[in-house]
């Protein structure tokens, strides 16, 4: 038996036009991207480039057309952070904004977006341990735990009591073939083991700078089992045939 078809116009208007929209509960971020004045970080603390960095900043800005000088905001923030003992304060951001003729908010947006800019003071030696997949598969968390334990039991994101070391966990730093690795300052330390990691940290503790690069004896990132390709001299132009000149 066929049921009679109900005309759309006979349905209640509220039913005919009803839409179902799925929603999810809102969640707060675990990071705070707003500024709060403190005794060590507030706009009243003066900052300006020293003579060396001022000259460098002017050279950087000169590479851009005058109407696009704001494109230099990242390298100038980096200069400011390096001069400011490794972190980017509100005074650094305000100075860079004024230097480039930009609204301060535009500089704040950059400084809070890129993780290379530290919003809080850091130790003398900034240790960044990579735990992305290639490093993780080669023992990155053992390296991270070794670093934290060897520095007195601190946790990622913390600074040692003497202010010498700050340790953080980071994403890929581009040395995947030499995993696991960490960065101290601007230097890469690769092919790490727990023993070599402790040796590196001890070197910095003693005021030395351990030699960067692979710690396994490799020169760069060559195959640890030896060469498998390019084992002989590659042939050059004209080695097997000579061009005919007329």
N, C-alpha and C positions, 0 to 999 in steps of 0.2 A: 504494500500500500504506500503510495507516494504522499509525503506530507506536503501541505500547501506551502509555497514559497512566500516568505514574509517580505513585503516591500520595504526598502530602506527607509522610505518616508514615514512608514508606520512605526518605526522604532523611536523610542524617546530620544530627543536631541542630544542629551548628555551621554547616552550610550553610543550613538553613532559616531561621535567625535572624540571619544575617549582615547587617550594616549597613555602608554605605560613607560615611565622613565626610570631606569635603574640608577640607584645612588649607592655610594660607598661612604663610610664614615671618614671624616677628616682626621688626619694624623699630623702632629707637629713634628717639624724637623728637629734632628738632634744637634743641629749647628745654629749658632746665633750670628747673624750677619749684620747686626746693628751695632753702632758704637756706643759705649758707655764711658763717660769720663772717669779717669782714675788719677791717682797722684803721679803716675809715671806715663800716662797717655791721655793728654788733653790738649786742646788747641792753644793754650797759653804757653806751652813749652816751645821755645823757638827752634826752628830748623832752617838751614839753608845750605846749599852746596858749598863745600870748601873750594879753594882755588883750582885744584886739580879736577875735581868733578864738575865744576862750573864750566871749565874749558871743554871737557869731554861732552857735557850736555849740549853746549852750543854747537859742537861739531856734529852731534847726532841730529839735532833739529835742522841744521843746515842741509841735510840730505833730502829733506822734504820740501815741496812747494810751500810757500808761506801760508796758503789757505788750508793746507793739510798738516800743519805742524803738530796737531793733536795726535797724529798717528805715532808720535814718539813717546806716547804715554807709558808703554810697557818698559822700554829700555831706561827711561828716566826714573820710573819707580824702582827698577832694579838698582840703579845707581844710588838712589836715596836709601834703599834697604841696606846696601852694602856699607854705606857711610854710617848708617844708624845701627851698627853692630848686629846686622842680620835680621832686622824686623822692620815692618812698615807701620809707623805710627800715624795717627790722625794728622800730626803736624807735617810729616813727610808728604802725605796725600794732598794736603792743602797747599803746600809749597809747589808741588808739581802742577797742580791745577792752575795756580797763579802764573807759574813759569810759562805754561802753554796757552794761557788765556782760555781755559776751559771751565765750565761749571764744576765745582767740587764734586757734585753727585756723580758726574761722568767718571771721575777718577775713582770714587768709592766703588762704583760698579765693577771696574776692572780689578781693583785690588781685592775685592771679595769674591770674584769669580775664579781667578787663577790661584791654584794652591801653592804656587811658587812664592807668593807673597805671604810672609808670616805676620799675623795680626797681633801676636804677643811676643815679648822678649824671648830669646833662645839662648842656649849656652854657647860657650866659645867654640865648641865643636858640634856641628849639626849633623847628626847621624840619621840617614834615611835608609831604612831597610826595605827592599822590594819583596813583596809577597804575592805578586801576580803569578799566573799559572806556571810558566817555565821555571821560575825561581822556586815556587811552592813545591813543584814536583821534584826538585833537587835539594829540598831540605831548608827552604827559606825560614820556616817557623822555628827550626832548630837554631838557625843563625840569629833570629830575632830574640829568642829566649836566652841565647848565650850573651848577646849584647846587654840585655836588661839585667841579667843576673850578675854579669861581670862589672856592671856599673853600680852595684849596690842594691839590686833588687827593685829598680824603678820600673815603671810601666810605660808602654808607648804613649807619647804625648807629654811625658814628664821630663824634668831637668834635674840633674844631680844636685845635691845640696851645696856643693862647691861651685856650682854654676859653670862647670867645665863642659858638660855634655847634655845635649837634648836629643832624645830618640823619638822617631816617629816611624810608622808603617806607611809605605807609599805604594802606588801602582807602578806599572812598567816604566823603567828608565832606559830602555833601549839596549840592554846588554844581554839579551836572552840567550845567546849562544855561549855565554860565559857565566851562566847561572850556577849557584846563587850569588848575589852581589849586594853591595850597599854603597852608599855615597857619603863621604864626609867632606863638607864644604862643596867644592867643585870637582873633587877627585873620585873616580870610580875604583872600587876594590872588588875584584871578581874571582870566580872559581874558589869560593870560600869554604872553609871547614871551621868547626868550632875552635880548633887550635889556632888557625891563621887569623880568625876573627879576634881572639883574645890578644894575639901578638900585635895586631894593628892598634887595638884600643890601648894597650900598654905603651906603645910607641907615642901616641898622642898624650898619654898621661905624663910621660917623661919629657914632654916638650919637643919631641921629634916629629918629623913628618914621614911616615912609612911610605915606601915606594908604591905609587898607584899601579893599577892594572891587574892582570891575572896573578893570583898568588900560588898557582900550581906549577909554575915553570914555563908555561906557554908564553910566547912573545905577544901575541894578540888574541886571535880566536881561531887559530889553526886546529885541525883535527887532533885530538889528544892521542889517537892511535897512530898518528903519522899520516903523511900525504897519501891520498888515494887518487888524485888527479894532478895534472901538471907536474909529473915527476921528472920530466925531461925538458930540455930546452925547446920552447915553442918555435916553430918555423916562422921565418919572416918573409916579407915581400920579396918575390923573385928568387927564393931559395930552390924551388922545384921547377920553375919555368922563367925564362927570360923574355921580356916583351920584345917584339919586333919593331924596329924603328925604320921608317922609310924616309 
